[in-house]
Amino acid sequence: MKICPRSPSALRLRRWIGIALASLLSMAAQAQNAIEAVTSTARADVELVRIDFTHPLAALPTGFVVQEPARIALDFPGVANAVGRSAIEFNLGNLRSANVVQAGERSRVVLNLKHATTYQAEIQGRSLLVSLQSGTGQPPRTSSTAGFAEGRERQVTPLQDIDFRRGGDGAGRVLIAMGSSQLGVDVRRQGSTLVAEFMQASLPEALRRRLDVSDFGTAVESVVAQQVGDRVRLTINSRGDWEQSAYQTDEQFVIEVRPRKTDPGKLTQGTGYTGEKLTLNFQSVDVRALLQVIADFTGFNVVTSDTVSGVLTLRLKDVPWDQALEVILQAKNLGLRKNGSILWIAPRDEINAKEKIELEALAALENLAALRTQSFQLNYAKAATVVQSLTGTGSAGGSGGASATRLLSTRGSAIAEVRTNQLFVTDTPQRLAEVSELIRKLDVPVRQVLIEARIVEASDTFGKSLGVKLGGGAIGKNSSFGTSPTGSDNSFTSYTSSNFVNLPAGDAGGTGSSAGAFSLSLFNSSFTRMLNLEISALEAEGKGRLVSSPRVVTADQTKALIEQGEEIPYQQATSSGATSISFRKAVLKLEVTPQITPEGNIILTLDVSKDTRGVSTSAGPAINTKHVQTEVLVENGGTVVIGGIFELTETNDESRVPVLGEVPYLGALFRSRERVVNKVEMLVFITPKMIARQNAAL
C-alpha cells in the first residue's frame, strides 16, 4: 500500500514524527546538562559565585556546610562536568578555590573557604548564583531560598503556641506551632543562650511571656518570647555543658537542648559526639536523599531499606555528623546497624524482625545439622573436669559456686575416658570447632610454685631480781696452855663468819644464769667487829625458737596443705549412754593457695594454725589455738611476715625478813624482789618461688 506524499495521512505522519523528534531532542538536551564554568565576583559586602550550565536547572541543588575545614558543597544530579578541570583557584576575599567533581551521573561543586559562613542560592536563567557573606561569618539578613523557606511568603504570620516538654536523657524540648510551614527560622548560639528568630512573624499577647522551666530538671532554665520588629525572637537560657539540635515537621518547629555526655553506643567513641561538624539546611527534603548527603560527607557506605520514605525539614548548624544522623533516625523512627564501613538503615521494627528471623533460622539449622564425634587427647587437664565444664554440671568457680554454663548444644554430649585421659565429644561441626578451641586453651601446663615457710615462736622474756647478804664475824685473842720456846705467851687471832641476812638474787626468768654480786666489809675503830655486805643482781632476756620449717610445691591456683602434730584421744558419751573414743587434733597446719599474676608476682591465700594441748576438762582436753588467715601479694622470691598473736605473762615475787624488811630505807637490805615478764609471739615467714622446671622443685 502506497501513501501519497500530499495526502492527509502523510501530513499527519510527518507531524507526529516532528513532535517525537522534538521531544527526543529536548530529553537529550536535558540529559546532557553540564557545568560549563564557575566564576566569582565581589559585590558590596557579598561575594558571588556564578555556576553556568548548558541548560537551566529545574530546582535548587541540595547542599551542606562544613565548619572545619570551612567549605560549602552543592550536589547536582544528572549534571556532568564540562569545565575541563577539577580545581579552580580564586583567592578572592573569603573564597579560596572551588572543586568540580563528577561521580557517575552526578556532579558536586565544593567551595573552599577561609572561614565558615552561610550561603544563598538563586537560579537566574542558565546560571546559579551563590552569595557568600564575607567578614564575620554571620548569616545575611536577606531572604534565602536555601533556608527554612525564608522569603517564600512575605506576609506576617502569627505564631500559634509555644510549649516546653522534657525529652529523653534529660533533654529540654521547645515546641513552636508556627501556623505556616513556610516561615524562615534562624537559630544561633550566643554564649550560654540559644536564640531562635522567626522571620515575618508576629507574637500574640498571650504568648509574650517568660517560661520558667527549671523544675523540669533539664539543661534549660527559661524560655523568653518577644516581638522584635517583623520577627519573633525566642531566647532559651541554659546551664552547664549542652548541645542543641533543631528540626521542623510540617508547621511545628522543635528546638532540643540536651546535656553533653558520653554514650558508648554512638558511631564514634569519645566524649559526646565526636564526628566532623556540618551544617544542614533543607526544606521538605526526601529522607533517602538526606541520608545520601551524610553518606557522601562521612565516606560510609549507606544501604537504605525500600521501606524508608517520607520528607523532613531541618536546619542543623555546626552539629557533629553522628548527632545529625541520630536526629534524623529518631525523627523517622529508624534504626541503624553498623558493619565495618557499611551502615544499614531501616525502620526499627523491620530491623528487629529481621534479626529475630535470622536467629530462629540459625537455631533451626543447628537442630537439623548432622552430629559428629571427635576425640581429644588431653595432656595436662583432667578429662572428667573438662566434661563438667562442657556440660555445665560443675560449678563456675570450681568450689561449690554457681552452676556453669553449658557449652554444648542441646543434642551434644561428652564422655571422659579416665584411664587414657581422653575426651569424646558428639555435637554439630560448629560446636566441635568451639570445643576444640576451648580445649586448646585449657590443656596447657600449669606453672608451679615452691612455698617455703618458717614458723617461729619469739619469746620476749625479761626478768630482774635484786638480793642482799649481810654477815659478820668476831676478832679477838685466844690463850693456850703452855709456853713458847722463847718463854712468852703463845696467842693467835681467829675470824668466825655467820650470815645475819641471806636473801640473794635468784635465777630470774629461768635462764640458768648466775647473778652478779659485789661485797663490802665494814670495820669499827677497834677492829673487833667486821660486817660483810654482799649485793647481787640479775637481768635476763630470752630469745625465740624455730618451731617448724615446712616446704611444699603446688600448682598455680591449687591448694596445698601440710599438717604436723598429734590427735589427742578422749572419751565421749553417746546417746545410748555408752562411751566412745574421739580424737581432737593438736597440730601445726599450713594451708596455702598461690595465684601467679601476669606481672610475675604471687598472690597467697594463707591459713596457718598452731594448736597445742591445754588443760583437761570433764568434756576432754582443751586445745590452745593460734590461727592466722590472710591473703597477701608477694613478689617472686620475696618473703612476707605474718604475726600479731601474743601471749603475755607477768610475775612479781618479793621475800623479806620479818620486821626488818619493813624499816624505811634500811629495809631494802632485808628484802629480795623478783619480776618476770614473758611475752610470746607466733611469727610466720612465707617465701614463694616460681619453678621454671619440674625437676627444680627442691
NUPATI-948282 format. One line per 3 residues: number of its first residue (from 1); for each residue x, y, z of C-alpha. Coordinates in nm, 3 decimals. Layout:
BEGIN
NUM = X:Y:Z  ...
END
This chain:
BEGIN
1 = 0.000:0.000:0.000  0.143:0.340:-0.100  0.074:0.675:0.069
4 = 0.064:0.987:-0.135  0.311:1.247:-0.003  0.044:1.514:-0.015
7 = -0.233:1.304:0.138  -0.373:1.393:0.481  -0.230:1.069:0.622
10 = 0.119:1.159:0.509  0.089:1.505:0.660  -0.025:1.366:0.994
13 = 0.263:1.114:0.991  0.518:1.393:0.932  0.369:1.598:1.213
16 = 0.391:1.306:1.459  0.749:1.235:1.360  0.838:1.601:1.411
19 = 0.682:1.608:1.754  0.863:1.287:1.854  1.199:1.419:1.733
22 = 1.148:1.743:1.922  1.070:1.553:2.240  1.374:1.333:2.195
25 = 1.596:1.633:2.134  1.454:1.806:2.443  1.511:1.495:2.656
28 = 1.862:1.458:2.518  1.935:1.821:2.593  1.813:1.779:2.947
31 = 2.010:1.461:2.995  2.323:1.630:2.865  2.309:1.923:3.108
34 = 2.658:2.008:3.226  2.854:2.266:3.424  3.027:2.498:3.179
37 = 3.204:2.744:3.406  3.250:2.853:3.769  3.341:3.219:3.826
40 = 3.348:3.456:4.123  3.293:3.828:4.172  3.258:4.063:4.472
43 = 2.959:4.295:4.508  2.940:4.525:4.811  2.988:4.304:5.120
46 = 2.874:3.989:4.943  3.089:3.752:4.735  2.908:3.592:4.442
49 = 2.991:3.257:4.284  2.836:3.204:3.940  2.791:2.850:3.809
52 = 2.690:2.834:3.440  2.507:2.534:3.291  2.423:2.428:2.939
55 = 2.055:2.417:3.036  1.859:2.585:3.316  1.821:2.397:3.643
58 = 1.478:2.269:3.734  1.528:2.322:4.111  1.780:2.448:4.360
61 = 2.054:2.197:4.445  2.088:2.033:4.783  2.395:2.126:4.981
64 = 2.561:2.133:5.320  2.815:2.346:5.507  3.128:2.208:5.680
67 = 3.287:2.407:5.962  3.634:2.252:5.974  3.770:2.274:5.712
70 = 3.538:2.553:5.606  3.361:2.461:5.284  3.023:2.451:5.107
73 = 2.918:2.151:4.897  2.643:2.162:4.630  2.514:1.849:4.458
76 = 2.374:1.846:4.100  2.213:1.514:3.999  2.205:1.440:3.624
79 = 2.469:1.706:3.553  2.811:1.640:3.400  3.139:1.830:3.444
82 = 3.227:2.021:3.129  3.461:2.274:3.291  3.766:2.084:3.172
85 = 3.939:2.086:3.510  3.853:1.989:3.865  4.028:2.267:4.064
88 = 3.967:2.640:4.016  4.169:2.897:4.215  4.006:3.226:4.323
91 = 4.171:3.372:4.639  3.902:3.639:4.647  3.801:3.754:4.995
94 = 3.674:3.455:5.190  3.674:3.227:4.884  3.991:3.025:4.831
97 = 3.907:2.787:4.547  3.644:2.558:4.401  3.647:2.189:4.310
100 = 3.417:2.035:4.049  3.397:1.656:4.078  3.179:1.418:3.876
103 = 3.076:1.077:4.012  2.858:0.879:3.771  2.563:1.093:3.664
106 = 2.605:1.341:3.948  2.844:1.635:3.993  2.945:1.819:4.310
109 = 3.081:2.171:4.342  3.283:2.229:4.660  3.363:2.589:4.760
112 = 3.674:2.602:4.981  3.657:2.895:5.225  3.893:3.064:5.466
115 = 3.632:3.058:5.742  3.284:2.911:5.769  2.989:3.119:5.654
118 = 2.637:3.077:5.518  2.521:3.100:5.159  2.218:3.185:4.947
121 = 2.136:3.025:4.612  1.926:3.168:4.331  1.856:3.047:3.975
124 = 1.893:3.309:3.700  1.845:3.166:3.353  2.113:2.906:3.282
127 = 2.316:3.015:3.586  2.311:2.953:3.959  2.416:3.245:4.179
130 = 2.560:3.155:4.520  2.613:3.454:4.751  2.857:3.436:5.044
133 = 2.882:3.688:5.323  3.236:3.799:5.386  3.393:3.900:5.718
136 = 3.210:3.790:6.030  3.051:3.476:5.902  2.708:3.581:6.035
139 = 2.416:3.488:5.811  2.288:3.768:5.588  1.955:3.925:5.668
142 = 1.826:3.897:5.312  1.591:3.622:5.210  1.733:3.279:5.128
145 = 1.572:3.011:4.922  1.808:2.756:5.085  1.684:2.818:5.439
148 = 1.364:2.716:5.614  1.168:2.850:5.317  1.263:3.204:5.421
151 = 1.136:3.458:5.176  0.875:3.241:5.010  0.597:3.427:5.182
154 = 0.645:3.784:5.292  0.317:3.829:5.479  0.330:3.834:5.860
157 = 0.223:3.504:6.016  0.123:3.488:6.386  0.267:3.206:6.594
160 = 0.008:2.966:6.734  0.169:2.828:7.051  0.497:2.792:7.245
163 = 0.530:2.488:7.470  0.804:2.310:7.666  0.843:1.938:7.738
166 = 1.104:1.713:7.891  1.254:1.462:7.649  1.462:1.152:7.697
169 = 1.805:1.166:7.868  1.718:1.495:8.040  1.674:1.689:7.716
172 = 1.458:2.002:7.709  1.233:2.040:7.403  1.082:2.374:7.300
175 = 0.788:2.320:7.062  0.671:2.614:6.849  0.349:2.593:6.646
178 = 0.433:2.836:6.362  0.098:2.840:6.183  0.277:2.805:5.848
181 = 0.539:2.567:5.717  0.697:2.847:5.508  0.829:3.061:5.793
184 = 1.200:3.132:5.787  1.389:3.045:6.109  1.738:3.146:6.217
187 = 1.882:2.950:6.514  2.217:3.057:6.658  2.407:3.016:6.983
190 = 2.519:3.322:7.178  2.730:3.224:7.479  2.514:3.032:7.724
193 = 2.190:3.120:7.545  2.027:2.990:7.230  1.842:3.245:7.010
196 = 1.580:3.148:6.751  1.427:3.416:6.529  1.115:3.357:6.317
199 = 1.108:3.583:6.010  0.794:3.774:5.907  0.611:3.650:6.219
202 = 0.409:3.811:6.496  0.370:3.713:6.860  0.020:3.727:7.015
205 = -0.011:3.896:7.354  -0.092:3.564:7.525  0.247:3.420:7.419
208 = 0.456:3.721:7.524  0.576:3.573:7.849  0.869:3.411:8.023
211 = 0.852:3.034:8.085  1.041:2.923:8.397  1.114:2.554:8.328
214 = 1.394:2.494:8.580  1.172:2.248:8.771  1.176:2.006:8.477
217 = 1.534:1.905:8.560  1.679:1.972:8.212  1.959:2.193:8.083
220 = 1.703:2.463:8.001  1.623:2.716:8.274  1.386:2.957:8.098
223 = 1.233:3.047:7.760  1.160:3.413:7.678  0.948:3.513:7.375
226 = 0.935:3.873:7.248  0.848:4.070:6.935  1.140:4.243:6.761
229 = 1.028:4.432:6.452  0.885:4.190:6.200  1.043:3.896:6.379
232 = 0.968:3.687:6.684  1.276:3.625:6.896  1.289:3.323:7.126
235 = 1.570:3.329:7.386  1.648:2.994:7.554  1.863:3.025:7.868
238 = 2.054:2.706:7.954  2.305:2.589:8.213  2.602:2.354:8.214
241 = 2.763:2.196:7.909  2.495:2.138:7.647  2.434:2.089:7.278
244 = 2.135:2.168:7.060  1.952:2.047:6.754  1.655:2.185:6.560
247 = 1.419:2.035:6.307  1.082:2.112:6.151  0.788:1.881:6.083
250 = 0.507:2.044:5.887  0.408:2.355:6.085  0.583:2.258:6.410
253 = 0.939:2.367:6.485  1.130:2.177:6.757  1.443:2.300:6.937
256 = 1.606:2.038:7.160  1.875:2.118:7.420  2.043:1.821:7.588
259 = 2.336:1.786:7.832  2.657:1.681:7.661  2.770:1.341:7.783
262 = 2.947:1.023:7.675  2.749:0.750:7.507  2.948:0.431:7.413
265 = 2.672:0.331:7.172  2.746:0.618:6.935  2.902:0.554:6.596
268 = 3.219:0.726:6.714  3.379:0.688:7.055  3.485:0.971:7.283
271 = 3.329:1.244:7.492  2.982:1.303:7.348  2.957:1.329:6.969
274 = 3.298:1.349:6.802  3.209:1.343:6.432  3.317:1.620:6.198
277 = 3.078:1.915:6.223  2.845:2.006:5.941  2.552:2.237:5.872
280 = 2.235:2.105:5.710  1.967:2.341:5.581  1.683:2.165:5.398
283 = 1.315:2.230:5.335  1.090:1.927:5.272  1.380:1.709:5.155
286 = 1.342:1.337:5.097  1.487:1.131:5.384  1.669:0.898:5.144
289 = 1.838:1.197:4.977  1.933:1.336:5.319  2.093:1.005:5.417
292 = 2.285:1.009:5.089  2.423:1.355:5.175  2.552:1.224:5.510
295 = 2.699:0.919:5.335  2.889:1.143:5.092  3.012:1.361:5.378
298 = 3.134:1.077:5.601  3.256:0.830:5.342  3.041:0.549:5.484
301 = 2.855:0.311:5.256  2.485:0.351:5.334  2.233:0.079:5.249
304 = 1.876:0.208:5.286  1.575:-0.018:5.308  1.296:0.022:5.050
307 = 1.054:0.099:5.333  1.241:0.419:5.429  1.033:0.707:5.299
310 = 0.899:1.048:5.386  1.029:1.403:5.386  1.200:1.606:5.656
313 = 1.266:1.974:5.710  1.560:2.058:5.932  1.827:2.314:5.997
316 = 2.132:2.196:6.185  2.423:2.435:6.229  2.770:2.329:6.347
319 = 2.645:1.986:6.453  2.863:1.668:6.456  2.756:1.440:6.173
322 = 2.687:1.146:6.408  2.449:1.363:6.611  2.278:1.484:6.294
325 = 2.231:1.125:6.181  2.083:1.031:6.519  1.836:1.321:6.499
328 = 1.724:1.208:6.153  1.682:0.847:6.267  1.484:0.948:6.574
331 = 1.257:1.179:6.375  1.159:0.896:6.140  1.177:0.604:6.390
334 = 1.462:0.442:6.200  1.727:0.204:6.325  2.088:0.151:6.225
337 = 2.324:-0.144:6.215  2.694:-0.085:6.152  2.919:-0.346:5.992
340 = 3.265:-0.208:5.919  3.219:0.087:5.684  2.864:-0.014:5.587
343 = 2.558:0.139:5.754  2.228:-0.039:5.711  1.931:0.192:5.781
346 = 1.574:0.064:5.807  1.268:0.105:6.033  1.338:-0.028:6.380
349 = 1.058:-0.284:6.365  1.197:-0.416:6.039  1.548:-0.449:6.182
352 = 1.423:-0.630:6.493  1.204:-0.864:6.288  1.490:-0.943:6.050
355 = 1.732:-1.020:6.333  1.473:-1.240:6.501  1.419:-1.436:6.180
358 = 1.794:-1.481:6.136  1.838:-1.610:6.491  1.547:-1.850:6.454
361 = 1.690:-1.974:6.124  2.030:-2.035:6.283  1.867:-2.226:6.569
364 = 1.667:-2.437:6.321  1.978:-2.513:6.115  2.165:-2.617:6.428
367 = 1.885:-2.858:6.519  1.898:-3.008:6.169  2.276:-3.025:6.135
370 = 2.437:-3.372:6.134  2.617:-3.476:6.453  2.982:-3.576:6.454
373 = 3.202:-3.737:6.717  3.555:-3.617:6.779  3.815:-3.741:7.027
376 = 4.059:-3.518:7.215  4.377:-3.641:7.389  4.435:-3.430:7.698
379 = 4.791:-3.392:7.826  4.756:-3.170:8.131  4.388:-3.115:8.209
382 = 4.169:-3.390:8.352  3.909:-3.524:8.110  3.641:-3.555:8.381
385 = 3.685:-3.188:8.476  3.658:-3.075:8.114  3.336:-3.278:8.073
388 = 3.182:-3.090:8.364  3.277:-2.758:8.201  3.128:-2.856:7.865
391 = 2.802:-2.993:8.001  2.756:-2.731:8.275  2.733:-2.993:8.551
394 = 3.019:-2.846:8.755  3.039:-2.515:8.937  3.156:-2.193:8.781
397 = 3.423:-2.135:9.042  3.519:-2.498:9.087  3.440:-2.489:9.460
400 = 3.068:-2.506:9.505  2.987:-2.177:9.334  2.712:-2.103:9.085
403 = 2.643:-2.362:8.818  2.848:-2.328:8.500  2.704:-2.251:8.157
406 = 2.656:-2.540:7.915  2.881:-2.505:7.611  2.742:-2.796:7.410
409 = 2.418:-2.779:7.215  2.101:-2.945:7.339  2.185:-3.253:7.133
412 = 2.554:-3.260:7.224  2.721:-3.496:7.473  3.069:-3.558:7.615
415 = 3.232:-3.870:7.765  3.558:-3.884:7.964  3.786:-4.192:7.947
418 = 3.980:-4.174:8.275  4.238:-4.445:8.201  4.382:-4.275:7.892
421 = 4.264:-3.924:7.982  4.074:-3.888:7.654  3.761:-3.689:7.580
424 = 3.493:-3.791:7.328  3.254:-3.514:7.221  2.948:-3.555:6.998
427 = 2.792:-3.239:6.856  2.748:-3.026:6.543  3.060:-2.928:6.345
430 = 3.030:-2.567:6.459  3.016:-2.661:6.826  3.301:-2.910:6.781
433 = 3.518:-2.628:6.646  3.435:-2.419:6.953  3.513:-2.713:7.185
436 = 3.846:-2.767:7.008  3.940:-2.402:7.059  3.840:-2.423:7.426
439 = 4.047:-2.737:7.487  4.346:-2.577:7.315  4.337:-2.300:7.574
442 = 4.264:-2.526:7.874  4.506:-2.814:7.807  4.828:-2.630:7.890
445 = 5.092:-2.698:8.158  5.027:-2.517:8.482  5.307:-2.321:8.641
448 = 5.421:-2.442:8.982  5.521:-2.261:9.297  5.757:-2.366:9.578
451 = 5.630:-2.247:9.916  5.883:-2.224:10.198  5.751:-2.148:10.544
454 = 5.929:-2.081:10.874  5.714:-2.071:11.185  5.884:-1.904:11.482
457 = 5.775:-1.851:11.842  5.951:-1.533:11.953  5.968:-1.523:12.333
460 = 6.032:-1.178:12.475  6.125:-1.282:12.832  6.268:-1.012:13.062
463 = 6.348:-1.066:13.424  6.506:-0.862:13.702  6.597:-0.972:14.060
466 = 6.779:-0.797:14.344  6.908:-0.957:14.664  7.138:-0.893:14.963
469 = 7.352:-1.090:15.209  7.460:-0.943:15.544  7.700:-1.132:15.773
472 = 7.958:-1.072:16.047  8.249:-1.227:16.245  8.437:-1.169:16.581
475 = 8.808:-1.079:16.611  8.992:-1.144:16.942  9.283:-1.313:17.126
478 = 9.266:-1.672:17.245  9.524:-1.801:17.512  9.659:-2.153:17.515
481 = 9.811:-2.355:17.791  10.186:-2.378:17.761  10.475:-2.154:17.678
484 = 10.655:-2.072:17.367  11.019:-2.154:17.313  11.104:-1.800:17.397
487 = 10.911:-1.822:17.718  10.646:-1.577:17.615  10.273:-1.635:17.594
490 = 10.156:-1.815:17.279  9.840:-1.638:17.132  9.665:-1.614:16.778
493 = 9.383:-1.421:16.611  9.071:-1.606:16.485  8.781:-1.498:16.248
496 = 8.439:-1.651:16.253  8.168:-1.565:15.998  7.789:-1.605:16.006
499 = 7.504:-1.457:15.790  7.253:-1.236:15.959  7.055:-1.182:15.637
502 = 7.068:-1.424:15.341  6.838:-1.308:15.055  7.042:-1.349:14.734
505 = 6.914:-1.276:14.379  6.752:-1.577:14.218  6.752:-1.705:13.860
508 = 6.514:-1.452:13.710  6.339:-1.574:13.402  6.466:-1.926:13.442
511 = 6.769:-1.867:13.217  7.007:-2.077:13.429  7.249:-1.786:13.471
514 = 7.419:-1.688:13.798  7.359:-1.347:13.945  7.639:-1.097:13.955
517 = 7.748:-0.986:14.307  7.983:-0.748:14.484  8.076:-0.734:14.860
520 = 8.181:-0.467:15.107  8.343:-0.508:15.455  8.289:-0.255:15.731
523 = 8.528:-0.230:16.034  8.495:-0.043:16.360  8.773:0.157:16.518
526 = 8.890:-0.122:16.747  8.881:-0.383:16.471  8.679:-0.601:16.698
529 = 8.381:-0.650:16.462  8.360:-0.678:16.081  8.041:-0.667:15.874
532 = 8.019:-0.826:15.528  7.761:-0.680:15.288  7.709:-0.858:14.957
535 = 7.458:-0.722:14.695  7.364:-0.941:14.399  7.154:-0.858:14.087
538 = 7.047:-1.043:13.776  6.893:-0.919:13.447  6.799:-1.184:13.189
541 = 6.649:-1.169:12.837  6.519:-1.467:12.643  6.506:-1.514:12.264
544 = 6.280:-1.706:12.021  6.298:-2.053:11.875  6.217:-2.205:11.536
547 = 5.915:-2.429:11.568  5.883:-2.570:11.212  6.007:-2.511:10.859
550 = 5.778:-2.691:10.610  5.813:-2.671:10.230  5.562:-2.770:9.967
553 = 5.530:-2.748:9.587  5.187:-2.683:9.434  5.039:-2.580:9.101
556 = 4.907:-2.233:9.024  4.570:-2.172:9.197  4.581:-2.516:9.363
559 = 4.554:-2.552:9.741  4.843:-2.717:9.932  4.818:-2.848:10.291
562 = 5.079:-2.956:10.547  4.993:-3.083:10.899  5.225:-3.190:11.179
565 = 5.121:-3.279:11.533  4.906:-3.529:11.724  4.548:-3.637:11.769
568 = 4.450:-3.645:12.135  4.204:-3.921:12.234  3.928:-3.859:12.485
571 = 3.613:-4.037:12.596  3.276:-3.907:12.483  2.931:-4.019:12.591
574 = 2.696:-4.143:12.318  2.318:-4.118:12.302  2.283:-4.476:12.428
577 = 2.474:-4.399:12.749  2.793:-4.579:12.649  3.122:-4.408:12.591
580 = 3.325:-4.385:12.275  3.674:-4.268:12.192  3.703:-3.947:11.994
583 = 4.009:-3.751:11.880  4.099:-3.387:11.874  4.376:-3.253:11.660
586 = 4.661:-3.055:11.812  4.869:-2.989:11.502  5.074:-2.729:11.325
589 = 4.892:-2.670:10.992  4.995:-2.470:10.686  4.735:-2.427:10.409
592 = 4.825:-2.207:10.112  4.682:-2.136:9.765  4.912:-1.944:9.525
595 = 4.800:-1.740:9.223  5.056:-1.612:8.973  4.977:-1.267:8.836
598 = 5.063:-1.151:8.481  5.336:-0.927:8.626  5.516:-1.227:8.778
601 = 5.408:-1.165:9.136  5.228:-1.422:9.351  4.904:-1.380:9.546
604 = 4.899:-1.612:9.850  4.585:-1.719:10.033  4.722:-1.837:10.370
607 = 4.572:-2.030:10.659  4.824:-2.106:10.937  4.734:-2.254:11.275
610 = 4.927:-2.400:11.571  4.719:-2.597:11.821  4.856:-2.745:12.145
613 = 4.712:-2.946:12.433  4.555:-2.731:12.701  4.404:-2.804:13.040
616 = 4.196:-3.116:13.091  3.824:-3.074:13.144  3.535:-3.307:13.208
619 = 3.448:-3.288:12.839  3.803:-3.372:12.732  4.126:-3.180:12.688
622 = 4.112:-2.819:12.582  4.301:-2.705:12.273  4.513:-2.390:12.279
625 = 4.485:-2.236:11.931  4.694:-1.986:11.739  4.539:-1.913:11.399
628 = 4.629:-1.671:11.118  4.428:-1.642:10.795  4.504:-1.377:10.531
631 = 4.568:-1.301:10.162  4.881:-1.113:10.052  5.065:-1.015:9.732
634 = 5.434:-1.112:9.728  5.695:-1.073:9.456  5.863:-1.385:9.322
637 = 6.124:-1.495:9.579  6.018:-1.235:9.833  5.921:-1.301:10.194
640 = 5.615:-1.194:10.383  5.598:-1.193:10.764  5.269:-1.259:10.940
643 = 5.239:-1.209:11.314  5.043:-1.036:11.583  4.936:-1.325:11.811
646 = 5.076:-1.255:12.162  5.069:-1.433:12.498  5.169:-1.210:12.792
649 = 5.262:-1.347:13.139  5.382:-1.121:13.423  5.503:-1.240:13.769
652 = 5.613:-1.030:14.072  5.770:-1.201:14.379  5.917:-1.045:14.696
655 = 6.087:-1.206:15.001  6.169:-1.017:15.320  6.291:-1.058:15.677
658 = 6.010:-1.002:15.926  6.009:-0.659:16.091  6.348:-0.559:15.949
661 = 6.228:-0.570:15.592  5.966:-0.307:15.668  6.211:-0.049:15.807
664 = 6.222:0.257:15.583  6.536:0.288:15.370  6.732:0.027:15.560
667 = 6.457:-0.227:15.500  6.581:-0.269:15.141  6.878:-0.459:15.283
670 = 6.639:-0.716:15.421  6.421:-0.771:15.106  6.456:-0.971:14.784
673 = 6.244:-0.888:14.476  6.195:-1.079:14.152  5.989:-0.961:13.848
676 = 5.938:-1.177:13.537  5.755:-1.060:13.220  5.708:-1.321:12.947
679 = 5.564:-1.229:12.604  5.539:-1.489:12.327  5.452:-1.405:11.962
682 = 5.399:-1.650:11.676  5.563:-1.531:11.353  5.514:-1.692:11.013
685 = 5.768:-1.627:10.733  5.640:-1.728:10.386  5.866:-1.728:10.076
688 = 5.707:-1.827:9.740  5.921:-1.907:9.435  5.803:-1.989:9.084
691 = 5.954:-2.308:8.942  6.073:-2.298:8.584  6.126:-2.675:8.555
694 = 5.956:-2.960:8.736  6.288:-3.114:8.847  6.385:-2.785:9.015
697 = 6.130:-2.819:9.292  6.377:-2.884:9.568
END
